[in-house]
Amino acid sequence: MFKGRTAFITGASRGIGKAIAMRLAKEGANIAVVAKSVEEDPRLGGTIHSTAKEINEAGGRALAIRCDIRDEEQILEAIRQCISIFGGIDILVNNASAINLSNTEATEAKRFDLMHDINVRGTFLVTKHCIPHLKEGKNPHILTLSPPLNLQPKWLAPYPAYAITKYSMTMLTIGWAEELKEYKIAANALWPATTIATAAVKNLLGGDMLIQASRKPDIIADAAHYILAQPSDSYTGQTLIDEQVLAAAGITDLAHYAINPANELFKDLFVD
């Protein structure tokens, strides 16, 4: 299903992006590991080079590409590198994202701009420049890591600047599904039902205590695998939750995804 297909994955050096890359690599996919990390930060772990090495060892083919998606020229160069080595792009995973959970008064202009530059503008530009190649791709898919549009005030009030960037990613994806339908390019959004054990959750949200109430990134990777295997001309325009996707795949026992199965899981942001 994925052997020889090429996935361009932003934010792929660690966490969810890496997990998706590794899942596809196990079936022989080509992976463009697109991220800024070339030197390891002990708090975060992983670089484009260490992830590329693991992908190659897992049976895939990896290309490590340093890219800050705030810079359009870097995006274009990253795509050029991917095309020169792999010959095309069949899958785009918009995973790169910035988070800052602060209210309006506490949100500095530079934090507001950072989230919009990466989450909204960066996602838009990466997709824009991948579309010509996706049009030539095999069963082409765009998958964006963003939540269903839940406009209850309780999700907008605590961190409005962050919330609107994530909702913007989803709205873009819904729009792309319709815009690109004639080219049979699928566009879907995927979000976890519970918090996922990543460096962002540990460092920014709740430390080790929250990690122990979270699931492994593998649950998102398995859900992404199912989505990206579906026919691109019909499986499109959806805002999906990982648990629902896995249920459709016939996977209902999710205990093995928990970091600590004995703990009650913590629901993710934007999920009631």
C-alpha positions, 0 to 999 in steps of 0.5 A: 500500500505504501511501498514506493509512495512518498510522504512529506511530513512537517515537524517529523523529527519527534513526537506525532510527526515521527510516529507517523513517519515510522508507521509508513516507513515500516511498509516501505514508504519514502519519507521527507523528514521536514523540520528545523531540528538539526541539533538535539535539544535534551528537553525535546529529543530527536533531530531530522538526522536521528529520525531519518536513521531510524526510518531507514532502519525500519525499512523506509527511505528517508531524506532529512530536510532542514526547513523552517516553514515560516520561510517560503523559500525554505519550503520551496527548497525542501520540496525541490530536494524531496522531488529530486530524490524521490521523484514526487509527493503522494502524501502531505502531513501538516504536523508542524505546529506551535503552541502557547496556552495563554489568555489574551492579556498574557499573549505577547505579540511575538507568541501570537505571530509565531503561532499564526506564522507556523500553524496557519501561514506555514501550513497554507504555504507548504500545502500550496507548493505541494499541490502541483506534485500531489496532482501527479501523486498516487492516491494523494492525501493531505492530512492535517493535525488539527481539531474538529471545529468546536466553537464552544466558548470554553475552548476559545476563552482560555487561549484564543490565540492558539485556538483560532490557529488550530481551527484555521488549520482545520478550515483550510483542510475542509476548503482544500477537500472541496477545492482539490476534489476534481484532482482526487486529492483527499484532505482530512484533519485528524486529532487525538481524543486524549493527550498524547505523550510528546515533549510539548505535553510534558514541557508545556502542559502538565509534566510527567503527571500528564504524560502518565495520563496520556497515550503513545503517539502510536495511536495517531500513527495507526489512525493516520495509516488507516486514513492515508490508505483510503481511496483519495477520491472519496475519503475526504473532507472529514474532521476525524478523531483517532478513536473513531478512525480506529473503530472504523478500522476494527480496532476497539481495544486501545489499552496498549496505547496508554502510557499507564493503562491503570490511569484515567486518560486526560481528554485533549484540548477541543474534545468534549 
